[in-house]
Amino acid sequence: MAEAKPMSMPHGATGVLVLASGDVVWGRGFGAEGQAVGEVCFHTAMTGYQEIMTDPSFAGQIINFTFPHIGNVGANPDDFEADTPHALGMIVREDVTEPSNFRSNEHLDAWMKKHERIGLAGIDTRALTRRIRTGGAPNGVIAHSPTGAFDIPLLLQMAREWPGLEGMDLAITVTVETHYGWEGGVWRLGFGYGDEGAEDGRPHVVAIDYGSKRNIFRNLVKAGAKVTVLPATATFEQVMSFAPDGFFLSNGPGDPAATAEYAVPVIRELLETGKPLFGICLGHQLLGLAVGAQTTKMFQGHRGANHPVKRLSDGAVEITSMNHGFAVERETLPANARETHVSLFDGSNAGIELTDKPAFSVQYHPEASPGPQDSFYLFERFVGMLR
């Protein structure tokens, strides 16, 4: 087994990225001290780094941001997509500057320290992105030491011994512990999130949380639904005890085939009720598995707020937000599952609907956060089916 590729530590380096290949990338650490091991991926969004870091779908991953100016709008309590960050760390081109935004109440460096997340600045992030695009998403260790003291052989061993995301069920680690009723609406300047979700008389959606983003529930509320959130391990009987009008399958991290072991039997029973069902990202993959399709690990994955998707019904192109490292294989779709959307980046499947059940799903994130809002109509379509 090859050792870490020799590269002298530059003066002033306080952070390092060690890849399982043996590549060592030096930089300047910020945020929390220590080390974290996971899959290194890249994200192309130009805004929304706080939402990205708190997206549960990034559990087990280290994010390499292609946009160079990360941290320039600081951090605030409104832009969380979960209770805490789930990405292990971030890699950025420029040093984090003082925030310049009226909504900021905290420096990103302080925010990262508080939430025990590691940052690495001064990296040629686009060169690292090219390496991921040609070699695939590697396992790696991100580390920060203000003294510049690193045990590179140990970090290399950690990177090589980490098993990777394939076969890993991470939904179970990020899901809620018990059910609750969602109450917040979409954010509005000067008003915050509101409490529209508490209104009576709305069609009732039970959302199964495999690692959901909060903005999904906000958009369901905006479209006119009432939402109750249940854990990923909820049984069919538990779901039906809330007398829902329909079901939602959320996004989440990890290998869908691993999560499917307990999720798919429940989804199949939900489909048999004949009630509407809508899935996003991991929820899309789980719906595919539930009807007999297969999923595979992607070479580099799709992560960004600028992914074009073609809607096959009319040829329209939606600019979408994506975050996934697995995909449904269209060749394995059964006769009762029709492909509805296709990625224009690589032609991979981006949506399906069933021809014999009121169920559909998309691989991308119509709730954005961050990203464009081209696809909000999907929430309206789903809530319209409930009525």
RAMOZI-V308565 format. One record per backbone hydrogen bond with DSSP energy under -0.5 kcal/mol. CO is the residue of the C=O (numbers start at 1). NH is the residue of the N-H. E is the energy in kcal/mol with one decimal. If there is no record, write none. Layout:
# RAMOZI-V308565
CO NH E
CO NH E
This chain:
# RAMOZI-V308565
10 13 -1.7
14 145 -2.6
15 27 -2.7
16 143 -2.4
17 19 -0.5
17 25 -2.9
18 141 -2.5
19 22 -2.2
22 5 -2.5
23 19 -2.7
24 26 -0.5
25 17 -2.7
27 14 -1.4
27 15 -2.0
27 29 -0.6
28 121 -3.2
30 119 -2.6
34 144 -2.7
36 142 -2.4
38 140 -2.8
39 41 -0.6
39 62 -3.1
41 64 -3.0
43 66 -2.3
48 52 -2.3
49 53 -2.5
50 54 -1.5
52 55 -1.2
53 86 -2.3
53 87 -2.0
54 56 -0.5
55 58 -2.2
56 59 -1.9
58 61 -1.9
60 39 -2.4
61 88 -2.8
61 89 -0.7
62 41 -2.5
62 64 -0.5
63 65 -0.7
63 91 -2.8
64 43 -2.3
68 70 -1.2
68 94 -1.5
71 74 -1.5
72 100 -2.8
75 105 -2.5
75 106 -0.9
76 79 -0.8
81 214 -1.3
86 60 -0.7
88 118 -1.3
89 63 -2.5
90 120 -1.9
91 65 -2.4
92 123 -1.8
93 122 -0.8
101 104 -1.4
106 75 -2.0
107 111 -2.4
108 112 -2.8
109 113 -2.2
110 114 -2.7
111 115 -1.7
112 117 -2.7
113 116 -1.5
117 32 -2.5
118 90 -2.0
119 30 -2.0
120 92 -2.9
121 28 -2.8
123 125 -1.9
124 128 -1.9
125 129 -2.1
126 130 -2.2
127 131 -1.9
128 132 -2.0
129 133 -2.5
130 134 -2.0
131 135 -2.4
132 136 -2.1
136 138 -0.6
138 40 -3.2
139 20 -2.5
140 38 -2.3
141 18 -2.6
142 36 -2.1
143 16 -2.0
144 34 -2.4
145 148 -1.9
148 150 -0.7
150 152 -1.1
151 155 -2.3
152 156 -2.7
153 157 -2.1
154 158 -2.3
155 159 -2.2
156 160 -2.1
157 161 -2.0
158 162 -1.2
165 168 -2.3
167 169 -0.5
168 170 -0.9
168 255 -2.9
170 173 -1.2
170 174 -0.8
171 174 -0.9
171 175 -1.5
180 182 -0.5
180 229 -3.1
182 227 -0.5
183 197 -1.6
183 198 -0.6
188 191 -2.5
188 192 -2.1
191 194 -0.6
192 188 -2.3
193 185 -1.8
194 185 -0.5
195 198 -2.0
196 199 -2.0
203 205 -0.5
203 226 -2.9
204 245 -2.9
204 246 -1.2
205 207 -0.6
205 228 -2.6
206 208 -0.5
206 248 -2.5
207 209 -0.6
207 230 -2.9
208 210 -0.9
208 250 -2.0
209 232 -0.6
210 253 -0.5
213 216 -1.4
213 217 -0.8
214 218 -1.9
215 219 -2.0
216 220 -1.9
217 221 -2.2
218 222 -2.5
219 223 -2.0
220 225 -2.5
221 224 -1.5
224 203 -0.6
226 205 -3.5
227 182 -2.3
228 207 -3.1
229 180 -1.8
230 209 -2.9
231 234 -1.8
235 239 -2.3
236 240 -2.6
237 241 -1.3
239 242 -1.4
240 243 -1.9
245 276 -0.6
246 206 -2.1
247 278 -2.0
248 208 -3.0
248 250 -0.5
249 280 -2.1
250 283 -0.6
251 210 -0.5
254 256 -0.5
255 258 -1.0
255 259 -1.8
256 260 -2.3
258 261 -1.0
259 262 -1.3
259 263 -1.9
260 264 -1.7
260 265 -0.5
262 266 -0.5
263 267 -2.3
264 268 -2.5
265 269 -1.4
266 270 -2.3
267 271 -2.4
268 272 -1.4
269 273 -0.6
270 273 -1.1
270 275 -0.6
271 274 -1.4
276 247 -2.4
277 360 -2.1
278 249 -2.7
279 362 -2.0
280 283 -2.4
281 285 -2.2
282 286 -2.7
283 287 -1.9
284 288 -2.2
285 289 -2.4
286 290 -2.3
287 291 -1.4
288 293 -2.7
289 292 -1.2
294 329 -2.9
296 327 -2.1
299 137 -1.6
302 324 -2.4
303 44 -1.6
304 322 -3.1
305 372 -0.6
306 308 -0.6
307 320 -2.9
308 344 -2.6
309 311 -0.5
309 318 -3.0
310 312 -0.7
310 342 -1.9
311 314 -0.9
311 315 -2.3
316 311 -3.4
316 318 -0.5
318 309 -2.7
318 320 -0.6
319 374 -0.6
320 307 -2.6
321 365 -3.2
322 304 -2.1
324 302 -2.7
325 298 -3.3
327 296 -2.1
328 330 -0.7
328 349 -0.6
329 332 -1.8
330 333 -1.6
334 337 -1.7
336 338 -0.5
336 355 -2.5
336 356 -0.5
338 353 -2.0
340 312 -2.5
341 350 -2.6
341 351 -0.8
342 310 -3.0
343 347 -1.6
348 343 -2.8
350 363 -1.9
350 364 -0.6
351 340 -2.2
351 341 -1.0
352 361 -2.5
353 338 -3.2
357 359 -2.1
358 277 -2.0
359 354 -2.6
360 279 -1.6
361 352 -2.2
362 281 -2.3
364 366 -0.7
365 321 -0.6
365 368 -1.7
373 376 -1.2
375 378 -1.8
376 379 -1.5
376 380 -1.3
377 381 -2.7
378 382 -2.3
379 383 -2.6
380 384 -2.4
381 385 -1.7
382 386 -1.5
383 387 -1.3
